[in-house]
Amino acid sequence: MCTWLLCLASLLQLAAGAITQTGSTYWCGPQDMAEGESGTIVSVNHPSRYRNNADCAWQITVGEGNTVSITFDAFDIEDGPSCGYDYIEIYDGMDAKSMDRGNSSSCANGRCGELMNPAYSCQCNDQCARYGDCCADYGAECQGSCYGRCGEDYNAANSCHCNSRCQEFNNCCSDYNNICPNWGNSCANGRCGELMNTAYSCQCNDQCTQYGDCCTDYGAQCQGDGGNVVEPVAPGTGGTACATSTGSSASSTELSCLAQLLWDSDVNRASGSQYALNLQGQIAQSAVSQHRDLASANLFTFMDEATLLTRDTYSAYVALFDNYVASTGTNEVVTSAETAEINAFINVIQGTDVIIKLHEFLAYKGLASSNLATFMADLREMWFGLYSRSSGAAMDSSGFEHVFLGEFKSGRVSGFHNWITMYLLERDGQADYHGYIWDKQPGILAAQLKWGSLYKDLGSMFYGTSPEFDLAMYTMCYVTSPDSLCRFNMAGVSVAIQTWSWANSSYGGGKRYLASAYAA
């Protein structure tokens, strides 16, 4: 077999071969053939403009001894020095060596501090050690530099430091004086698209022009950088249609509008014919600690796994199911395969309308970067970044594990707020459903279960909804109303979600990990 990988768009001829779309940040447009001697690949919306941050790939496979002929019938991408903004790449093969972009396996050439990029075989940011995917030269290239690290919290594991007190302790990195003293009054060194930071004298996001606090080099550094800035969504369209102001606070009216928009956009929500519940006995909320089993049968009487759990976002979610140790106090070891599964989940939900509209709203309100890739990287760390629920004894938890999968802590089940997880545990004989406490419209259940020998007295969860919808709703409330009860109307009823942040550790210069989120 001879395999070529083609990114973006072309007209091609091939001998007895096939075209397969191998991956994309968004749906990448039609392909009029899957097998044959010739065919056409076009970018989404062709001949109109393709979407911001589109990242499309097609695999072309032909038999041994045959060749591939590619003719570009139409070719129009954003201009930029050295094709730094948009580009097309053609690889002879799909192995790591064939697809190496020159610096994908090295931290040289300015990669230190960059956001996680799944296209690269290894990473060069301060999270790579946690996920075990650092490039071999990360220590030599990055740990001795302040690029992307100015103002970071002190970390004893670093060989040198880039915070305001490093000069006092004589442990600054060698380039601290060149990079960091001007950090707060310049958009250089990766600040474009960051959230507003009052510690800085000027800002580098797409709201700074409205508030008159842009750094003097904002235009030069950010507005011409196609890799770091995306075109703003016009007010009144997409998720921004729900924003009545650009202020960072969100009113209940705005949240109700956004929640309804997300509800209507959840095209992956299960239909009533794809699952069935048997609620059985209702447990009084005052009696949840008695652990009486009022359900003789399973909660789920039917699940159409063949059509529902094989959908992209569901299958990516299910792949994460066995990646975690339920008991706190045990380090979560994230293997390269598990990292790839996390990345796959983040990538597949990024293309859904639910996540796109959430991002549009939060970006317009100044609560998230206008750059979708930056927003998704922050979302990944907010939900999947590890922290310790065992007083520092182990890096044993994350927001995703706690909320979506559940954990064992202090002799009980903690977290556990997802209906697909409930189904999988019950299907596999690990969970014993005891009954329900309440069942609210538009589909929110509070259930009691026994997982192994431990009880979850009351676990609330949306049911019938897609994984991306649940994550979007919890994120909406966490970002707009952290550590509080978030109230809004959705599908004609009043809904409330409680969120909590993790106060004992942080990421990204002081941001708090999500600790818990659940329907109340």
Salt bridges, closest charged atoms under 4 A:
GLU89 OE1 - ARG101 NE 2.67
GLU114 OE2 - ARG111 NH2 2.65
GLU152 OE2 - ARG149 NH2 2.81
GLU168 OE2 - ARG165 NH2 2.91
GLU194 OE2 - ARG191 NE 2.67
GLU231 OE2 - ARG49 NH2 2.50
GLU254 OE2 - LYS365 NZ 3.00
ASP266 OD2 - ARG269 NH1 3.86
ASP293 OD2 - HIS434 NE2 3.70
GLU305 OE2 - ARG427 NH1 3.09
ASP378 OD1 - LYS511 NZ 2.98
GLU381 OE2 - ARG130 NH1 2.93
GLU407 OE1 - ARG389 NE 3.08
GLU407 OE1 - HIS402 ND1 2.87
ASP428 OD1 - ARG427 NE 2.95
ASP432 OD2 - HIS434 NE2 3.41
ASP457 OD1 - HIS291 NE2 2.67
